[in-house]
Amino acid sequence: MPASHSFSESVGALESEDLRAVFAAQSILLEKLVSVARPPYEKESVNVILREATEIALQLTGAEHGSLILFDSDGQVMESLLPRRDILPYTKSDLIERVMKEGLAGWVARHHDIGCVHDAHTDGRWLVLPDQPYTAGSALCLPIISAEMLLGVITLAHSAPGHFTPKLTEVMRILANQLALILENAYLFANLSDSLNALGTAQRECDLTAQSLTAELNKCRKMQMDFLPKEIPQLPDWEIEGFFFPANRVSGDFYDVFLLPGGYLGLVIGDVCDKGVGAALFMALFRSLIRIFSGAAQLKRNLVNHAKRTVGGEGQSADHRHYSQVEAIRAVALVNDYIANEHGEMSMFATLFFGILDPESSRMVYINGGHEPLLILNREGIKKSLKPTGPAVGVFGQTEFIYKELVFQPGDILFGYTDGVIDARSENGKRFTKKNLMSLLANPAATVMDVMGQVGTELFAHIGKAPQEDDITMLALRRKTPG
């Protein structure tokens, strides 16, 4: 079974009750992730996630024992949680080394594939360790993978042979996929925690304050950059480009382009309120939640309360693919409720545009949550403005979001930006302004690179040597002209 199986492909094989259990487990892990990111920051945040994930896996599958091993970027064991809590450190490292060389976890790590041992007495991949305090009749081991990088392996064992059915394997496959996203964020939070803790030491050492702060903010900036898409999906008959030029400080700008089950494309551009490390943390959370919720469209069909609060706009249709797009766009309502209900006291929200494109029909379903209007351009200039269809995301729970639709004609370009573009200041303090941007976009453009280059050239000429106050973010999509 391929380890890269997607969330929505997996959920189709499960009952609604099973899906709700997995969704509840995912929510617990997200909640634990956010709790370890709050002050006072814990250095053992990854270990907290390890313990919680193992306990949840045992509950979901009825397994009797579980272990979780994490790897660093070089493939070396970084953290581990084993069922044997009474072993000495040197013995633990020896056991892990043997398991990775001869056991099921090592087989899974090498093949990036799920390993299911129905009978541990006859399957040579199961390694019986010296003085093992439990008997295993069957076992299940799954890789935790993000962007083809192996983050870890989770192993479950039961005393009875044949315990791990195909249904339990699907449940764990979904949990492993979501755990990969959560671990990405856990690493970000742990590193940002180190950054903030370092500032306390810097205050006692005035001579090192500036150097320490700069180094830590550079780390935060790099982590923020890592959350932007490393590669934008390339689709036949479509051009897609993103542009992100960071300011000197950490902020909450982000964009994302990702494929969804069914061949759809998700496009996001957003701006978390405020600046600094807090905005960067919430940027990562918004980005991950949008991906998780939009990728679980089949599950969200059961969440009737949320479904009633997303209202159709102009140009609706009733075909199946349209219904799938609408299901995915409801991720905005789910993200809004999570942020508003769980973190409302922090008054953190984001303006964002989220669109679901069906490349086959050229139809896009979208929600603009309080963001700057995106523009549809063609060879004659500005064709249409996609104004907000709802408020900023995360302000109030139970908010109604209206989706709208559009169909791209050959040559049409979708162009989006954050306020770092129009608010950019020159050396004499003059802003670039929306008026100047609209004037530029009124000129015909043949490709997305023409648009990006045209705006970028004028914008950076305007800024000159002035300090950049905010990130500059742009996103563009174009339906190619046949021939």
Secondary structure, DSSP 8 states (H G I E B T S, - for coil): -BTT--HHHHHTTS-HHHHHHHHHHHHHHHHHHHHHHSSS--TTHHHHHHHHHHHHHHHHHT-SEEEEEEE-TTS-EEEEE-S-TTS-HHHHHHHHHHHHHHSHHHHHHHHTB-EEES-TTT-TT----TT-SS--SEEEEEEEEETTEEEEEEEEEESSTT-S-HHHHHHHHHHHHHHHHHHHHHHHHHHHHHHHHHHHHHHH-HHHHHHHHHHHHHHHHHHHHHTS-SS----TTEEEEEEEE--SS-EEEEEEEEEETTTEEEEEEEEEEEESHHHHHHHHHHHHHHHHHHTTHHHHTT-HHHHTTEEE-TT---SHHHHHHHHHHTHHHHHHHHHHHHHGGGT--EEEEEEEEETTTTEEEEEEES---EEEEETTEEEEEE--SB--BTSSTT--EEEEEEE--TT-EEEEE-HHHHT-B-TTS-B--HHHHHHHHTS--SSHHHHHHHHHHHHHHHHTTS---S-EEEEEEEE----
